[in-house]
Amino acid sequence: METNGKVPGDPLPKNALVVVFSYHHNNTEKIAHIIANVLAAPVKTPQEVRPEEIVEYDLVGFGSGIYSATFDASLLNLADRLPQVNNKKVFLFSTYGAPAFVANREFIEKNHAQIREKLRAKGYTVIGEFGCAGWNTNSFLKYFGGLNKGKPDTHDLRNAEAFARNLLLLTGIGNKNTTWKLP
Ligand SMILES: Cc1cc2nc3c(=O)[nH]c(=O)nc-3n(C[C@H](O)[C@H](O)[C@H](O)COP(=O)(O)O)c2cc1C
């Protein structure tokens, strides 16, 4: 039995948690599972998380599709209800539907601004932010097959994995021997 140096009977370490809201085409959920696999973290929806539970983890990721230029209200609302902490590590990730020529690092960070500020105000430290394109058939776009069809693609999933591996380096949390395969 693998004990990781722990005495049998010790409570299991909580380590990392990934919280995601994804409904349009489950684009962000795909990213969530890639990251969670590297971090050996459970994936929960904002509805499944109790605000007090967040402080039991060493690292928490918050992810959402971008709707009206920000995270879903369920995550913004969760951030509002989180307990005040002192320097707990979190990270942010999202998928957006804007065309590639609009979407640069600044665009991604702007989409994250509202939740980032809420988390910072509560004492959380954002140690990484990830964003990539996702298939978008919102509104009239559905009549033209949508934007970013096929996204996130294999390239995006690999970038998400690299992002998560960097979180491992920054925190030492997770599953260093992950042997998952791209779908
Ligand atoms: C109601 C709605 C509003 C959206 N607003 C934006 C937006 O403001 N900016 C943007 O880049 N994409 C926008 N999108 C596109 C989504 O961010 C994109 O499709 C994303 O990948 C959806 O993630 P999900 O499949 O995880 O829900 C919007 C999509 C919907 C359905």
The ligand as an SDF file (V2000), in Angstrom:
LIG
                    3D

 31 33  0  0  0  0  0  0  0  0999 V2000
  -24.7000   33.9200  -22.4380 C   0  0  0  0  0  0  0  0  0  0  0  0
  -23.2850   33.8960  -22.9870 C   0  0  0  0  0  0  0  0  0  0  0  0
  -22.4980   35.0460  -22.8910 C   0  0  0  0  0  0  0  0  0  0  0  0
  -21.1860   35.0520  -23.3790 C   0  0  0  0  0  0  0  0  0  0  0  0
  -20.4120   36.1790  -23.2670 N   0  0  0  0  0  0  0  0  0  0  0  0
  -19.1210   36.1590  -23.7190 C   0  0  0  0  0  0  0  0  0  0  0  0
  -18.2900   37.3070  -23.5700 C   0  0  0  0  0  0  0  0  0  0  0  0
  -18.6790   38.3390  -23.0170 O   0  0  0  0  0  0  0  0  0  0  0  0
  -17.0050   37.2350  -24.0320 N   0  0  0  0  0  0  0  0  0  0  0  0
  -16.5110   36.0980  -24.6370 C   0  0  0  0  0  0  0  0  0  0  0  0
  -15.3430   36.0770  -25.0470 O   0  0  0  0  0  0  0  0  0  0  0  0
  -17.2950   34.9940  -24.7760 N   0  0  0  0  0  0  0  0  0  0  0  0
  -18.5680   34.9840  -24.3290 C   0  0  0  0  0  0  0  0  0  0  0  0
  -19.3400   33.8550  -24.4470 N   0  0  0  0  0  0  0  0  0  0  0  0
  -18.7530   32.6280  -25.0220 C   0  0  0  0  0  0  0  0  0  0  0  0
  -18.2690   31.6850  -23.9270 C   0  0  0  0  0  0  0  0  0  0  0  0
  -17.3650   32.3330  -23.0550 O   0  0  0  0  0  0  0  0  0  0  0  0
  -17.5250   30.4780  -24.5130 C   0  0  0  0  0  0  0  0  0  0  0  0
  -18.3260   29.8070  -25.4510 O   0  0  0  0  0  0  0  0  0  0  0  0
  -17.0840   29.5490  -23.4020 C   0  0  0  0  0  0  0  0  0  0  0  0
  -16.1650   28.6050  -23.9130 O   0  0  0  0  0  0  0  0  0  0  0  0
  -18.2600   28.8230  -22.7710 C   0  0  0  0  0  0  0  0  0  0  0  0
  -17.7940   27.9850  -21.7620 O   0  0  0  0  0  0  0  0  0  0  0  0
  -18.6120   26.7250  -21.2340 P   0  0  0  0  0  0  0  0  0  0  0  0
  -18.8500   25.7930  -22.4080 O   0  0  0  0  0  0  0  0  0  0  0  0
  -17.6970   26.1420  -20.2160 O   0  0  0  0  0  0  0  0  0  0  0  0
  -19.8840   27.2520  -20.6310 O   0  0  0  0  0  0  0  0  0  0  0  0
  -20.6560   33.8600  -23.9800 C   0  0  0  0  0  0  0  0  0  0  0  0
  -21.4690   32.7090  -24.0610 C   0  0  0  0  0  0  0  0  0  0  0  0
  -22.7540   32.7160  -23.5740 C   0  0  0  0  0  0  0  0  0  0  0  0
  -23.6000   31.4620  -23.6690 C   0  0  0  0  0  0  0  0  0  0  0  0
  1  2  1  0
  2  3  1  0
  2 30  2  0
  3  4  2  0
  4  5  1  0
  4 28  1  0
  5  6  2  0
  6  7  1  0
  6 13  1  0
  7  8  2  0
  7  9  1  0
  9 10  1  0
 10 11  2  0
 10 12  1  0
 12 13  2  0
 13 14  1  0
 14 15  1  0
 14 28  1  0
 15 16  1  0
 16 17  1  0
 16 18  1  0
 18 19  1  0
 18 20  1  0
 20 21  1  0
 20 22  1  0
 22 23  1  0
 23 24  1  0
 24 25  2  0
 24 26  1  0
 24 27  1  0
 28 29  2  0
 29 30  1  0
 30 31  1  0
M  END
$$$$
